[in-house]
Amino acid sequence: MIELLVKYFNQLAGGFLAACFTAFLVWRHYLKSRKIQASDRFRTVLLNELKELYPEGIYSVSSAEVRRILKGSHPKISNAVIEYSDHVKDKYGFQSAWDDFSGINMHRDIGEEPRYMHYTLTSHVGNDFYSEPRKQFIKDVEKLLSHTIKT
């Protein structure tokens, strides 16, 4: 038995390495397809929830309506961000884009729901002042979308 192992060592080692390489390729394909699916889900949720505002709708609604839409869509978008954040390559950049979009950096108490005041016509929160908050909204949405995988 040992003589057979020694005699066919190269064939056995080659077969083992081929099996390992095949398993790696299957795993890699599965990982990439999961990232693409997560990216598609995140992009779909974000665009569906913001369809009244993005890309041009924000210019045709009032500030109160903008806040109402954003506050109403926050739970779904927040869940999508949590699910997708595991699959993002640049986690810090994605979290920073989410913080900018949701206004987490705008001197809120921890655990408080976002008010989205930074997208109103005359938003002045803390030391931050957006002279054109509606253009800032579009920039913030595009920053979030830039972290998705284009398919």
Disulfide bonds with the S-S distance in Angstrom:
none
